[in-house]
Amino acid sequence: MSKKFGGGISSLKCDFKNRTSAGEPKGDFPVVFQPLDKKFGDYTAAELRDIAAERGVLLPEREKQAERLYINLSESDIGVCLCSLLTLTYPDRIVKGALLLMKIYGIGRGIFAVPRSYYREANLINAEIRKNKLLSIVTVADRYPMYDGHTLVLAAAGVEINGGRDLSTTSFMTATPELCVNLFGVLAIGTEPVKYFSVGGDMLKKAELMTVSEGMTAEDALERCGLDKSGALVCGGLVRGRILNDGDAIPRNTDGLLFLKKKPAETRAYDCVSCGKCDGVCPMRLTPSMINEMLNRGRDPRRFSPSACIGCGCCSYICPCGEKICEKIQRYNAEKETGND
């Protein structure tokens, strides 16, 4: 994905505490907690979970015992390379963090799902897990929409799970490299949890590591990267991302930032021509064309199961007419949820 943007790619780490300044050396975060004084095997799963929570890493609750843990190394959007950069920087922490998750949840098998184009990343993970029989690697196709938990299980395990079903009620669990890195960091090293971003785009010339403070705006980000204000800062990827204005704060849940020389062209929306392209790319096997038609006519599309939409944006991305299908469906679902409260 990163090859599409001629510039460099860097990892942007945000702790939202403003502990670092632009003049300080760029690198890892300082140790602020006392590392655990016993071996991990001497702690119970509940103890490790409680310690992690006290140090800022909240682990998801589950309703059913998981049998497999999938570490998802696929990116969240086109242009985002967060998983790649974390793997290239911290392969050992990702693997050890995955083992900690397996201990905490009592899972007997861990699987790293790696996109086929991530050769270096796969080699680094393979070098770390070579002697561990509990861990393995499976390759998944490079694609958009990227894999959420349900589509990842389908691609890696061949098991189809209803889109409306919570993964915590299945025998599968998924985790991100970021969670693994932070979990190992707070328990084994004593660092605080960090929110990571990937930063790319055709305005960057070289890779670098940097931190940002809480409330950092798009203008601040451009200035810290040594860039002028003639370009555009896209929060997220090319499909689901949005352009930030100079005064806009960078959301803390963003996986990536793109610095582009020009703003992406605005697409004018025309009437649907019923080409069916959106139906062919929907990962949830919905019929976005029918849902869109019903919404355009002011009718309720409930019988086409719009609630199963995962908001990937693939239908909007491929639409030759520029219809904002995904936004319409998400708006409809939000209104229904509000009405039911």
Summary of the structure (lengths in Angstrom):
residues: 341
radius of gyration: 21.1
end to end distance: 40.5
largest distance: 65.0
contacts: 1047
relative contact order: 0.16
helix: 36%
strand: 16%
